[in-house]
Amino acid sequence: MDALVELLQQEARLTTSEIADRLGRSEAEVKEMMGKLETDGTVLGYHAVIDNETLEETPVSALIEVKLTPERDGGFDKMARRIAKFSQVTNCYLMSGGYDLAVIVEGPDLRDVARFVSEKLSTLDGVISTATHFQLKVYKQNGFLAKDSREDERLPVTP
């Protein structure tokens, strides 16, 4: 199962036949294993990793540090789930250290993200404070190195 999960993380576009060949299993076994992973919630979905710099309209992404008041009999879970349900939130993690949640937010522009933080996130009961960090450039995302347009440039040679 671990080999299948690792393979799906690296190359989710492989066909079940290709996965079966790589794992040395039958296609039926692979389909059964994948079905189990999807049913038990191990595999939450499949998606492409996009280099937003190549898009005509680049969305704005921000990491927001959120400090919360823990709830009786629920700790941070209830608030984290509530925050995670906002459509602007792409990722939400419970963290150790100086803040409680790391929330990754995307929006069409800086104002949209700022409005989300000021009007929706920071106004929730239980949110003590937020600190917003806007993403400036991506070097690596979900295990994939971003293409650097200068990568192919040669350094000038001078005598």
C-alpha positions in Angstrom: 0.0 0.0 0.0 2.8 2.4 0.9 4.4 2.0 -2.5 1.1 2.8 -4.2 0.6 5.9 -2.1 4.1 7.1 -2.9 3.6 6.5 -6.6 0.3 8.3 -6.6 2.0 11.3 -4.9 4.7 11.4 -7.6 2.7 10.6 -10.7 -1.1 10.5 -10.2 -1.8 10.6 -13.9 -0.5 7.1 -14.4 -3.1 4.6 -15.6 -4.0 1.6 -13.4 -2.2 -0.5 -16.0 1.0 1.5 -15.7 0.8 1.5 -11.9 0.3 -2.3 -11.9 3.4 -2.7 -14.1 5.5 -0.5 -11.8 4.3 -2.3 -8.6 4.4 -5.8 -10.1 0.7 -6.4 -9.4 -2.3 -7.1 -11.5 -4.5 -4.2 -12.7 -7.4 -5.7 -10.6 -5.3 -5.6 -7.5 -4.3 -2.0 -8.1 -8.0 -0.9 -8.7 -9.0 -2.7 -5.5 -6.1 -1.0 -3.5 -6.9 2.4 -5.0 -10.6 2.0 -4.2 -9.8 1.1 -0.6 -7.5 4.2 -0.3 -10.3 6.4 -1.6 -13.0 4.8 0.6 -11.0 5.0 3.8 -10.0 8.7 3.2 -6.3 8.1 2.7 -6.5 9.5 -0.8 -8.6 12.7 -0.6 -8.3 13.6 -4.3 -6.1 14.1 -7.4 -4.9 17.4 -8.7 -2.4 19.0 -11.0 0.4 21.2 -9.5 0.1 24.5 -11.4 2.8 27.1 -11.9 0.7 30.2 -11.4 3.4 32.4 -13.0 2.5 30.9 -16.4 -1.2 31.9 -16.1 -2.6 35.1 -17.6 -4.2 36.0 -14.2 -2.1 35.0 -11.3 -4.0 34.4 -8.0 -2.6 35.9 -4.8 -1.7 33.5 -2.1 -1.0 34.2 1.6 -0.1 32.3 4.7 -2.0 33.5 7.7 -0.9 32.8 11.2 -3.9 32.5 13.5 -4.0 32.6 17.3 -7.1 31.1 18.8 -8.8 30.6 22.1 -9.1 26.9 22.6 -12.7 25.7 23.2 -13.8 23.6 26.1 -14.1 19.9 25.1 -12.9 20.6 21.6 -9.6 22.5 21.7 -8.9 24.0 18.3 -10.7 21.4 16.2 -14.1 23.1 15.9 -12.6 26.5 15.0 -10.1 24.9 12.6 -12.9 23.1 10.8 -15.0 26.2 10.6 -12.1 28.2 9.1 -11.2 25.4 6.7 -14.8 25.6 5.2 -14.2 29.1 3.7 -13.8 28.9 -0.1 -10.7 31.1 0.0 -8.9 28.6 2.3 -6.8 26.1 0.4 -5.0 24.6 3.4 -5.4 24.7 7.2 -2.9 23.2 9.6 -2.7 23.0 13.4 0.8 24.2 14.3 3.2 24.1 17.3 5.0 27.3 18.2 4.0 30.9 18.3 0.6 30.5 16.7 -2.1 27.8 16.5 -3.2 27.6 12.9 -1.4 28.1 9.6 -4.1 29.0 7.0 -3.2 29.2 3.3 -5.6 31.5 1.4 -6.0 32.3 -2.3 -7.8 35.1 -4.0 -7.9 36.9 -7.3 -6.0 39.9 -5.9 -4.4 41.4 -2.7 -7.5 43.3 -1.7 -9.7 40.2 -1.9 -7.3 38.3 0.5 -7.1 41.3 2.8 -10.9 41.6 2.8 -11.2 37.9 3.7 -8.8 38.4 6.7 -10.4 41.6 8.0 -14.1 40.8 7.4 -14.4 37.0 7.8 -11.4 35.5 9.6 -10.4 38.0 12.2 -14.0 38.7 13.2 -14.7 35.1 14.2 -15.3 34.6 18.0 -12.2 32.8 19.3 -9.7 34.4 16.9 -7.3 36.3 19.0 -5.0 37.6 16.3 -3.8 37.1 12.7 -0.6 37.8 10.9 -0.7 37.7 7.1 2.3 36.8 4.9 1.8 37.3 1.1 3.6 34.8 -1.2 6.0 36.6 -3.4 7.6 33.7 -5.4 7.4 29.9 -5.6 10.5 27.9 -5.8 9.1 24.5 -4.9 5.5 23.4 -4.6 4.1 19.9 -3.6 7.5 18.4 -4.3 7.9 20.0 -7.7 10.6 22.6 -8.5 9.1 25.7 -10.2 10.6 26.4 -13.6 13.0 29.4 -13.4 13.1 31.3 -16.7 16.7 32.2 -16.0 17.6 28.6 -15.6 18.5 28.2 -19.3 20.5 31.5 -19.5 24.2 31.2 -19.9 26.5 33.5 -18.0 28.3 35.9 -20.2 31.9 35.1 -20.9 34.3 38.0 -20.7 38.0 37.9 -21.7 
